[in-house]
C-alpha cells in the first residue's frame, strides 16, 4: 500500500468512529450565569502641566502655577494660560486668577484688549476680561468630518496690526 492509500484508509476509519457522535437535543441544566467582570480601574490622571518662569540668562526662577500655553500680555503685567479646559488670566506674580472662558489655544491681540481662542464651536474672540465672546469661524466650515471639539481648525495667531487672524487647519485624508 502506498502512503496515500494508508492515509485515506485511516481517514475512513476516523470518519466511521465519529459517525456515532451526536450532540444532545436537551443540554440539561443551563450553565450558571458567569460572574460579572470587575470594572476596570480608572486610569490615573496625568498631572497638570506647570508653568515656570526663567530669567533672560536661562536661570530658572521656579514654578509659577499649574497650566499650559502661557502667553504674556503685551504690557507684561498678566499671563494668559489654559488650566484644564479653561482659559485663565493671572497676574504675573500669580496673585489674582481670573477664569475667562472654556477653551484652548488662546492668543493675545497686539493691543492687549482682545483674545482669540478655540472652543467647541470654532475660533472665537473675546475681550481681555472674558466678555463679548463672538465666534469668528465655525468648525463646521470644513465640510468633511466635523464633530464638536474636532479641532480641525485651531492655533489662532493675530497679525501684527490686529486686523487679521491666521489659523491652522488639519485636513482629513
Secondary structure, DSSP 8 states (H G I E B T S, - for coil): --HHHHHHHHHHHHHHHHTT----SS--S--------------------EEEEE-TTS-EEEEEEE-EEEEE-TTSSEEEEEETTEEEEEETTS--EEEEEE-EEEEE-TTSSEEEEE-SSEEEEEETTS---EEEEEGGGG-SS--TT--SEEEEEE-TTSS-EEEEE----
